[in-house]
Amino acid sequence: MRIVFTDHTKARLLERNISISLVRQAIKNPDYEKQTFGGKTQIRKKFGDKVLEVIYAKYFNKIIVVTSCYL
């Protein structure tokens, strides 16, 4: 499934020093996954001493990343 990053999401990732590569890895192999409001999915993946949280939505054959941050 194709993973899409909006311009807004890319700007937030840059601001938060999060690489697109890490977000892709988290989506493909999450440690934790939960369905949230509006059909979105919340996932978490541990990288070293940090936990990356990603919120995304699935639309047809693509995943649209809404936001991401370190916890």
N, C-alpha and C positions, 0 to 999 in steps of 0.2 A: 504494500500500500504506500502511496506517495505521501511524503510529509511536507507540508507547506508552512512557511513562516511569513506572516504579514510584515509590512514595513515597520509597523508599531512594535511588533514582537521582536524583530531584529534589533531595533533601537534599545529596547529594554534589556535584551540579552547583552548587548555591548555595554550598556550602563552598569549592569550587574556583574560584568566580567564572567559570563557564562558562554561557553562555546556551543555552537550548533551541533558539533559532533557529540558532545555529552548529552544534549537533549535527545538526539537520535538514539543513542545507546540506551538511555533511560526508557524511552518509549518502546524500544524493541525487547528489552529485558528488565522490566520493573521489579523492585523488591516488594512493592505495595501498590495495589490498584483498587480504586473505589469509584463507583458511579455517583455523580453529583447532580445538582439541579440542571434543568434544561438539556439533559442528555449528554452533558460533558463528562469527561473522565479525569480523575485526579490520580496521578502516579507519583511514586517516590523511589529514588535510587540513591544508594550510598556510594560516594566516591571519596575514598580516604576518610578524612574526619568530617566531611560535609555531606549533607543530604540534599539532593536536588529534587525540588517539587515541580511538576509540570502539569498544567491543565490544558486539555485539548478536546476538540470536538471531531467526530467522524461525519463526513458528508460524502455519501456515495463511495467512491474509491480513493478518497484522500483523507488525511489527518491534518487538521488545521490547528496549529499550536496557538493557544490563547495567551498564555503567560508562563513564566518560569522564574523560580527564585531558589536561593539556598535557604535552608531552615537553620 
